[in-house]
């Protein structure tokens, strides 16, 4: 297909809306002096509903974005394997923080009660994070790109968008950890700890996006990437909560 035949209006519009939502909401939360998590928890279910409605109106409906029964079990099983594999490095890092002087801490998780943690793991994370982000990137954006540039560039393009979606969130999340004070870096790099953490976070997010996209493309179903995403995020949240400092 020649470049003149490409019509990238839909993927570009989708990318613009997604970047504006995530990064704009993150900036707004920062200005209001609140954790971005609370803003997303309130608004994400409505955003999921809007995306589902838009997906239903697109050519091919929900099936075109990977929401259907065909290949569901294979995709979900692959998602379990991929999620566990992607969880291993961060869980090892939390258990043995070889790049930090002290265990990793993340402010918004420190004060969660057990009930709040369970709600986060089994309601907020699967619906407001895994379903939302996978529907957005491996569903809508992937489908829009695939139609114009093919599967390879759909996977790459959606993973770049996925990394961009996390720019503000990664920056604000890094600022709510103890990375700046605990990182084991050469003296000349210590003033740049936060930017290094943000770049590293976005790179790992982009790599995860490539793997989620490859699973979605191989199975033709969105279930696997949703399951994998949920497993990775939930296990990291649970691990950080379990290793949080406790006051006697």
Secondary structure per residue as TSV (DSSP state, phi and psi in degrees):
chain	resnum	aa	ss	phi	psi
A	1	X	-	360.0	126.8
A	2	X	-	-74.6	158.6
A	3	X	G	-61.0	-32.4
A	4	X	G	-68.4	-19.7
A	5	X	G	-88.1	-7.8
A	6	X	-	-72.1	139.6
A	7	X	-	-126.4	96.2
A	8	X	-	-98.5	17.0
A	9	X	H	-62.5	-44.2
A	10	X	H	-67.1	-51.4
A	11	X	H	-61.5	-36.7
A	12	X	H	-68.1	-39.7
A	13	X	H	-65.5	-42.4
A	14	X	H	-61.2	-45.9
A	15	X	H	-60.8	-41.6
A	16	X	H	-63.6	-44.0
A	17	X	H	-64.0	-43.8
A	18	X	H	-65.9	-42.8
A	19	X	H	-64.7	-40.5
A	20	X	H	-65.7	-40.3
A	21	X	H	-64.9	-56.1
A	22	X	H	-67.0	-53.3
A	23	X	H	-73.1	-37.1
A	24	X	H	-64.5	-42.1
A	25	X	H	-67.5	-36.3
A	26	X	H	-64.5	-42.4
A	27	X	H	-64.9	-42.5
A	28	X	H	-61.4	-44.8
A	29	X	H	-60.8	-41.0
A	30	X	H	-62.3	-42.4
A	31	X	H	-67.1	-31.0
A	32	X	H	-81.8	-5.9
A	33	X	T	74.0	27.5
A	34	X	S	-118.1	159.1
A	35	X	-	-67.5	138.2
A	36	X	H	-63.6	-25.3
A	37	X	H	-56.9	-43.1
A	38	X	H	-65.9	-37.1
A	39	X	H	-64.6	-47.1
A	40	X	H	-65.2	-38.7
A	41	X	H	-61.7	-34.5
A	42	X	H	-77.2	-37.0
A	43	X	H	-99.6	-25.1
A	44	X	H	-60.4	-40.5
A	45	X	H	-57.6	-38.4
A	46	X	H	-67.7	-36.2
A	47	X	H	-68.3	-37.5
A	48	X	H	-59.9	-45.7
A	49	X	H	-61.1	-40.4
A	50	X	H	-64.0	-42.5
A	51	X	H	-67.0	-38.2
A	52	X	H	-63.4	-39.7
A	53	X	H	-65.9	-42.1
A	54	X	H	-65.4	-42.0
A	55	X	H	-60.6	-37.8
A	56	X	H	-66.7	-27.1
A	57	X	H	-88.9	-14.7
A	58	X	S	-72.8	160.4
A	59	X	T	-57.6	128.1
A	60	X	T	91.7	-12.2
A	61	X	H	60.3	-149.2
A	62	X	H	-64.0	-31.1
A	63	X	H	-61.2	-34.9
A	64	X	H	-66.4	-23.2
A	65	X	T	-102.2	11.3
A	66	X	T	93.5	8.7
A	67	X	-	-99.3	90.8
A	68	X	S	-163.7	177.2
A	69	X	S	-85.8	-25.0
A	70	X	T	-61.6	124.4
A	71	X	T	72.6	12.9
A	72	X	H	-60.6	-50.1
A	73	X	H	-64.6	-44.1
A	74	X	H	-61.8	-41.9
A	75	X	H	-66.7	-45.8
A	76	X	H	-63.2	-41.2
A	77	X	H	-64.1	-41.8
A	78	X	H	-62.7	-35.4
A	79	X	H	-64.7	-37.9
A	80	X	H	-61.7	-48.0
A	81	X	H	-62.4	-45.4
A	82	X	H	-66.2	-40.9
A	83	X	H	-61.8	-43.8
A	84	X	H	-65.8	-39.4
A	85	X	H	-65.1	-43.9
A	86	X	H	-71.1	-23.4
A	87	X	H	-76.5	-25.2
A	88	X	H	-58.0	-50.2
A	89	X	H	-60.2	-49.6
A	90	X	H	-65.1	-35.0
A	91	X	H	-66.3	-38.2
A	92	X	H	-63.6	-41.0
A	93	X	H	-64.1	-40.2
A	94	X	H	-65.8	-36.9
A	95	X	H	-74.5	-38.8
A	96	X	S	-131.9	82.4
A	97	X	-	-75.0	74.7
A	98	X	T	-65.1	-19.2
A	99	X	T	-100.0	2.6
A	100	X	B	-125.4	152.4
A	101	X	S	-78.9	-25.1
A	102	X	S	-133.4	163.5
A	103	X	-	-59.1	150.9
A	104	X	-	-63.5	135.7
A	105	X	-	-128.4	142.0
A	106	X	B	-132.2	113.6
A	107	X	H	-46.6	-55.6
A	108	X	H	-59.8	-22.2
A	109	X	H	-88.7	-24.9
A	110	X	H	-55.5	-41.7
A	111	X	T	-94.0	6.5
A	112	X	-	-67.9	135.2
A	113	X	-	-77.1	170.0
A	114	X	H	-61.6	-39.0
A	115	X	H	-65.8	-42.8
A	116	X	H	-64.5	-37.4
A	117	X	H	-62.0	-46.5
A	118	X	H	-62.7	-39.4
A	119	X	H	-62.9	-41.1
A	120	X	I	-62.2	-44.5
A	121	X	I	-71.7	-35.9
A	122	X	I	-114.1	-0.5
A	123	X	I	-128.2	-62.1
A	124	X	I	-64.7	-46.4
A	125	X	I	-70.0	-48.7
A	126	X	I	-66.9	-34.8
A	127	X	I	-92.3	-52.1
A	128	X	I	-81.8	-11.2
A	129	X	I	-121.5	-65.4
A	130	X	I	-63.2	-53.9
A	131	X	I	-63.7	-46.5
A	132	X	H	-59.2	-52.8
A	133	X	H	-71.5	-35.4
A	134	X	H	-72.5	-38.8
A	135	X	I	-62.1	-39.7
A	136	X	I	-67.5	-48.7
A	137	X	I	-99.3	-48.6
A	138	X	I	-85.0	-10.5
A	139	X	I	-98.6	-83.1
A	140	X	I	-65.4	-53.9
A	141	X	I	-67.1	-41.0
A	142	X	H	-60.1	-46.5
A	143	X	H	-63.8	-42.0
A	144	X	H	-65.6	-40.6
A	145	X	H	-72.1	-40.9
A	146	X	H	-59.4	-37.3
A	147	X	H	-62.6	-30.1
A	148	X	H	-101.3	-38.0
A	149	X	H	-122.9	0.4
A	150	X	H	90.5	169.6
A	151	X	H	-64.7	-40.2
A	152	X	H	-59.5	-51.2
A	153	X	H	-75.7	-22.5
A	154	X	H	-65.6	-42.4
A	155	X	H	-64.4	-45.5
A	156	X	H	-66.4	-47.3
A	157	X	H	-63.7	-41.5
A	158	X	H	-69.5	-31.3
A	159	X	H	-72.0	-34.4
A	160	X	H	-65.2	-42.5
A	161	X	H	-62.7	-38.7
A	162	X	H	-60.6	-43.7
A	163	X	H	-65.4	-42.9
A	164	X	H	-63.0	-36.1
A	165	X	H	-56.1	-33.5
A	166	X	T	-92.0	6.3
A	167	X	H	-57.9	-60.9
A	168	X	H	-67.3	-39.9
A	169	X	H	-61.9	-42.8
A	170	X	H	-64.7	-41.7
A	171	X	H	-64.3	-46.0
A	172	X	H	-71.2	-35.2
A	173	X	H	-66.0	-42.1
A	174	X	H	-60.9	-36.5
A	175	X	H	-69.6	-19.0
A	176	X	T	-96.8	10.3
A	177	X	B	-108.0	179.4
A	178	X	S	-97.2	18.9
A	179	X	H	-59.7	-43.6
A	180	X	H	-59.7	-37.4
A	181	X	H	-91.3	-20.8
A	182	X	H	-107.9	-10.2
A	183	X	B	-65.5	136.5
A	184	X	-	-92.7	92.8
A	185	X	-	-129.3	154.2
A	186	X	-	-56.0	151.2
A	187	X	H	-53.6	-39.9
A	188	X	H	-70.9	-16.4
A	189	X	H	-96.5	-14.4
A	190	X	H	-59.7	-37.4
A	191	X	T	-64.9	-14.4
A	192	X	T	-110.2	21.7
A	193	X	H	-58.3	-46.2
A	194	X	H	-63.9	-49.5
A	195	X	H	-59.3	-38.0
A	196	X	H	-63.3	-41.9
A	197	X	H	-63.9	-39.1
A	198	X	H	-66.7	-46.5
A	199	X	H	-61.5	-44.7
A	200	X	H	-61.7	-41.1
A	201	X	H	-64.0	-40.9
A	202	X	H	-71.3	-34.2
A	203	X	H	-64.7	-45.6
A	204	X	H	-66.1	-35.3
A	205	X	H	-64.3	-42.6
A	206	X	H	-63.0	-40.4
A	207	X	H	-64.7	-43.4
A	208	X	H	-59.8	-39.9
A	209	X	H	-61.4	-39.2
A	210	X	H	-61.1	-42.9
A	211	X	H	-70.5	-40.4
A	212	X	H	-60.7	-42.4
A	213	X	H	-66.0	-39.2
A	214	X	H	-64.5	-40.0
A	215	X	H	-65.6	-42.4
A	216	X	H	-63.1	-41.1
A	217	X	H	-69.7	-40.3
A	218	X	H	-68.9	-39.3
A	219	X	H	-94.5	-17.1
A	220	X	S	71.2	12.6
A	221	X	-	-133.8	145.2
A	222	X	S	-84.4	-12.7
A	223	X	H	-58.2	-41.7
A	224	X	H	-62.1	-45.4
A	225	X	H	-68.7	-32.9
A	226	X	H	-65.1	-47.0
A	227	X	H	-62.1	-46.5
A	228	X	H	-60.5	-45.0
A	229	X	H	-61.5	-44.7
A	230	X	H	-63.1	-43.6
A	231	X	H	-61.5	-47.2
A	232	X	H	-60.1	-52.6
A	233	X	H	-66.1	-41.9
A	234	X	H	-66.2	-42.8
A	235	X	H	-65.2	-37.4
A	236	X	H	-67.7	-42.6
A	237	X	H	-61.9	-46.7
A	238	X	H	-62.3	-41.6
A	239	X	H	-64.8	-42.8
A	240	X	H	-64.3	-38.6
A	241	X	H	-66.9	-43.0
A	242	X	H	-66.7	-30.4
A	243	X	T	-97.7	10.0
A	244	X	S	-65.7	149.7
A	245	X	-	-63.8	138.2
A	246	X	-	-113.6	135.6
A	247	X	-	-88.1	130.9
A	248	X	-	-78.5	360.0
